[in-house]
Amino acid sequence: MLTTAEALDRVLAAMPELSVESVALRAADGRVLRQVVEAERDQPPFHRVMMDGIAISHADFANGLRQFPIQGTQMAGEAAVALQPGRCIEIMTGASLPANADCIIPVERISVSDGNAIIEDGYEAVAQQFIHPRASDHAAGSQLLAPGKLVSAMDIAVIASAGLTHVDVSRSPAVRVISTGNELVAAGEAIEPHQVRLSNGPAIQALLAQHGYPDCEHDHMPDERAVLREQIARHLTEADVVILSGGVSMGKADFVPDVLAELGVKKHFHRVSQRPGKPMWFGSGPDGQAVFALPGNPVSALVCCRHYVIPALARASARTTATPEFAALAADVTFKPELTGFQPVRLISNAVGQVLAMPVKTNTSGDFSALSGSDGYVELVLGQSQFPSGTSVFLHRW
């Protein structure tokens, strides 16, 4: 049986890279960047004034001048004018620094009388104060963003500043989620006492959308071999990634592994040394589609989706690998099975800024209601059964 690390390595190695598409800037948020973004010009593109006030030559101030005739006014967006000796220019935040000026006196430090700006007694000015020098942020041609980054709102500002109206990103993967089981009944439909509500599919869709993969359709199929074969075959022709939930263990109605084999899906592994989620199955379709068959128990399904499917989609999208995150256990944990444990946790912090992981009790791998109070899960490493409070553990946020 594979370890969790071995299983994840096989998943990532099997993921084909998604193609690149160019999208309008407004559609790039939350997508994976696939091009270098370079500065269109120096930033700032001129010596930028940082305060409302007056622009002067510091040499005049150093020579004792404190009253300056106002030569004129320069607003942001106007071309810079040349400052005359012994005079000042009223200046606005964001304006280009006038030629011959090298000092800004804030408006709060001056008074104006009879066309003169008078600097208050005792104010000490220094050369270059309140001036944002040209190219001090970056020079024209500098790399601003690298491929592999998940584009954020802040990145949109950077891309726009580079003068780009469109940008290259990874194509959004087409994902199909399939819930299997005769006992499942969708919300809004009449339900019998012996049936259960269908919850895995909507939860997986939401988790995928939360991580930037909204192109995800859901289907529900009964535990009937012929139906499974026909419908899974159809989804394989439409999707880059197929995620099944249920029908993957060893029961008489668990047809999914056999049906996938009949459809030419190559198995990479079935069963992983972990709890929850031990029966997980993964393979590649005839055209390179990634096929995940997750256990039907809700906790198992969501943990496996977060631990394997989300990183797989990130790899296919050419996203830069995330930096591992750690937390300290906030309570003792005992985990006796000879497996890697995935323990749901709620995150808190202490007075010194340490992130603490408080274990969230789940009665079984079907107790999905407990997950609503969790922020993610931590890894309890294989070969250890006692994890005292304060133990550093890998953290995976939902």
BELCORDA-V685582 format. One record per residue. RES is the residue in one small letter. SS is DSSP state (hx for helix, st for strand, lp for the rest). NEAR is the number of other ideal C-beta (glycine too) atoms within 12 Angstrom. Layout:
RES/SS/NEAR  RES/SS/NEAR
This chain:
m/lp/19  l/st/25  t/lp/22  t/hx/36  a/hx/21  e/hx/22  a/hx/32  l/hx/34  d/hx/21  r/hx/30  v/hx/36  l/hx/27  a/hx/19  a/hx/29  m/lp/34  p/lp/24  e/lp/25  l/lp/31  s/lp/19  v/st/21  e/st/22  s/st/20  v/st/27  a/st/18  l/hx/27  r/hx/17  a/hx/19  a/lp/36  d/lp/24  g/lp/27  r/lp/40  v/st/40  l/st/37  r/lp/30  q/lp/29  v/lp/21  v/st/33  e/st/23  a/lp/25  e/lp/21  r/lp/20  d/lp/21  q/st/26  p/lp/26  p/lp/24  f/lp/26  h/lp/29  r/st/29  v/st/41  m/lp/25  m/lp/27  d/lp/24  g/st/37  i/st/47  a/st/51  i/st/47  s/lp/32  h/hx/26  a/hx/18  d/hx/30  f/hx/30  a/hx/16  n/lp/12  g/lp/10  l/lp/25  r/lp/26  q/st/26  f/st/35  p/st/24  i/st/28  q/st/28  g/st/24  t/st/22  q/st/33  m/lp/20  a/lp/20  g/lp/14  e/lp/20  a/lp/14  a/lp/26  v/lp/24  a/st/19  l/lp/32  q/lp/21  p/lp/17  g/lp/22  r/st/27  c/st/42  i/st/36  e/st/35  i/st/41  m/lp/25  t/lp/24  g/lp/23  a/lp/35  s/st/29  l/lp/41  p/lp/35  a/st/19  n/lp/24  a/lp/40  d/lp/27  c/st/39  i/st/44  i/st/41  p/st/24  v/hx/23  e/hx/15  r/hx/27  i/st/30  s/st/21  v/st/21  s/st/12  d/lp/10  g/lp/16  n/st/21  a/st/36  i/st/22  i/st/31  e/lp/18  d/lp/11  g/lp/8  y/lp/21  e/lp/16  a/lp/33  v/lp/16  a/lp/18  q/lp/20  q/lp/26  f/lp/33  i/st/32  h/st/25  p/lp/22  r/lp/21  a/lp/19  s/lp/18  d/lp/19  h/st/24  a/lp/19  a/lp/20  g/lp/16  s/lp/22  q/st/18  l/st/30  l/st/34  a/lp/21  p/lp/24  g/lp/24  k/lp/33  l/st/31  v/lp/36  s/lp/18  a/hx/15  m/hx/15  d/hx/27  i/hx/29  a/hx/19  v/hx/31  i/hx/36  a/hx/24  s/hx/26  a/lp/28  g/lp/19  l/lp/30  t/lp/16  h/st/21  v/st/36  d/st/28  v/st/38  s/st/39  r/lp/24  s/lp/30  p/lp/40  a/lp/27  v/st/41  r/st/38  v/st/42  i/st/46  s/st/40  t/st/43  g/lp/37  n/lp/24  e/lp/23  l/st/32  v/st/21  a/lp/20  a/lp/15  g/lp/9  e/lp/12  a/lp/10  i/lp/15  e/lp/12  p/lp/8  h/lp/9  q/lp/15  v/st/23  r/st/25  l/lp/35  s/lp/34  n/hx/41  g/hx/37  p/hx/27  a/hx/34  i/hx/45  q/hx/31  a/hx/23  l/hx/36  l/hx/35  a/hx/22  q/hx/21  h/lp/31  g/lp/27  y/lp/40  p/lp/21  d/lp/26  c/st/35  e/st/26  h/st/31  d/st/31  h/st/32  m/st/36  p/lp/24  d/lp/27  e/lp/19  r/hx/24  a/hx/15  v/hx/22  l/hx/38  r/hx/23  e/hx/19  q/hx/27  i/hx/41  a/hx/28  r/hx/19  h/hx/33  l/hx/33  t/hx/18  e/hx/23  a/lp/32  d/lp/36  v/st/45  v/st/49  i/st/51  l/st/52  s/st/47  g/lp/44  g/lp/40  v/lp/43  s/lp/29  m/lp/17  g/lp/18  k/lp/10  a/lp/23  d/lp/26  f/lp/32  v/hx/47  p/hx/33  d/hx/23  v/hx/37  l/hx/38  a/hx/21  e/hx/20  l/lp/32  g/lp/20  v/lp/34  k/st/23  k/st/27  h/st/31  f/st/33  h/st/31  r/lp/28  v/st/39  s/lp/25  q/st/39  r/st/33  p/lp/40  g/lp/40  k/lp/33  p/lp/35  m/lp/47  w/st/43  f/st/45  g/st/34  s/st/30  g/lp/31  p/lp/18  d/lp/19  g/lp/23  q/lp/35  a/st/41  v/st/48  f/st/52  a/st/47  l/st/46  p/lp/42  g/lp/41  n/lp/32  p/hx/40  v/hx/40  s/hx/40  a/hx/45  l/hx/46  v/hx/44  c/hx/47  c/hx/46  r/hx/40  h/hx/38  y/hx/45  v/hx/43  i/hx/38  p/hx/32  a/hx/42  l/hx/43  a/hx/32  r/hx/31  a/hx/32  s/lp/40  a/lp/29  r/lp/33  t/lp/18  t/lp/15  a/lp/18  t/lp/8  p/lp/15  e/st/21  f/st/21  a/st/34  a/st/29  l/st/34  a/lp/28  a/lp/23  d/lp/17  v/st/32  t/st/18  f/lp/28  k/lp/15  p/lp/18  e/lp/18  l/lp/27  t/st/34  g/st/37  f/st/45  q/st/41  p/st/40  v/st/40  r/st/29  l/st/30  i/st/21  s/st/16  n/lp/16  a/lp/7  v/lp/8  g/lp/9  q/lp/17  v/st/25  l/st/28  a/st/39  m/st/29  p/st/34  v/lp/30  k/lp/19  t/lp/29  n/lp/16  t/lp/16  s/lp/30  g/lp/24  d/lp/22  f/hx/32  s/hx/19  a/hx/23  l/hx/37  s/hx/19  g/hx/19  s/lp/32  d/lp/26  g/st/34  y/st/43  v/st/41  e/st/38  l/st/37  v/lp/26  l/lp/24  g/lp/16  q/lp/20  s/lp/17  q/st/16  f/st/30  p/lp/17  s/lp/20  g/lp/17  t/lp/28  s/st/22  v/st/36  f/st/31  l/st/34  h/st/35  r/st/26  w/lp/30
